[in-house]
């Protein structure tokens, strides 16, 4: 099988985890390994030999693989999924970060996880992507989002007004700092931090979550993920910011946004004993009591 490795180049411990991954892959007869060229340079600068890679992937170069490994955190997993794009190569996220809902294999479990994958002891979850469309095609990056499409105010303390339609029917005019259209995967990301609900990945739902709304009675709304959303923004400075999983562009008020489910998915590899509820308990510390009592 052909393997491709993506990694975070800004954390010192990533190189150690990556070498452990390489050794584990080789021990399980994974010989055909691709690594990003820039990541290979980072590994070399950290004192690690990268000659194990049979191919060094140039930026923008086409590639193919049977399985992908993302070494870092959820941000690295998202960047890896953007590079994979429509190829739908299954991704295993190895967590060297802090929280890790997508990259949920701890760095200390690399050897066990690779051995399980070699034996076929894993499942693949299809994760919905959102596609942003603008008539003028003004978005200059990969126009898909795994977590959320965020419409936000830009260079101003004033709120913006976001007019929203769902399946052609008017929903609301949100006066707020912004509006998020989040997938079920993104329900534990930005949307959660601004009061959105947690949704299991298999729910086939989207969340429309206002960011700091002017009216406190405006609440997040859950809709089916095959519904189409249209947005039109009014801003005093005539511009607004749009971010797809943190990749952002500035648009002017005339730009109308159409957001809908993509025609392809991200395929996330999950260990057989690692379900979503385990992740919630461990990452959000549900059921734990850290209070200290004094007598």
RAJO-V376373 format. One record per backbone hydrogen bond with DSSP energy under -1.0 kcal/mol. CO is the residue of the C=O (numbers start at 1). NH is the residue of the N-H. If there is no record, write none. Layout:
# RAJO-V376373
CO/NH
CO/NH
This chain:
# RAJO-V376373
2/66
2/67
3/34
4/69
5/36
6/71
11/14
13/17
14/18
15/19
16/20
17/21
18/22
19/23
20/24
21/25
22/26
23/27
24/28
25/30
26/29
31/33
32/3
33/54
33/55
34/5
35/57
36/40
37/41
38/42
39/43
40/44
41/45
42/46
43/48
44/47
50/53
55/35
57/37
58/61
67/4
68/92
69/6
70/94
71/8
72/96
73/77
74/78
75/79
76/80
77/81
78/82
79/83
80/84
81/85
84/87
90/68
91/269
92/70
93/105
94/72
95/107
102/104
105/95
106/109
107/110
109/113
110/114
111/115
112/116
113/117
114/118
115/119
116/121
117/120
120/122
123/270
125/268
127/266
129/262
130/145
131/260
133/258
134/137
143/132
145/130
147/183
148/245
149/181
150/243
151/179
152/241
160/176
161/234
162/174
163/232
164/171
164/172
165/230
166/169
169/166
172/164
174/162
175/214
176/160
177/153
178/211
179/151
180/209
181/149
182/207
185/188
186/189
189/193
191/196
192/195
200/203
204/225
206/223
207/182
208/221
209/180
211/177
211/178
215/218
221/208
223/206
224/227
228/167
229/259
230/165
231/257
232/163
234/161
235/238
238/253
240/251
241/152
242/249
243/150
244/247
247/244
249/242
251/240
252/255
257/231
258/133
259/229
260/131
266/127
267/91
268/125
270/123
271/274
275/279
276/280
277/281
278/282
279/283
280/284
285/288
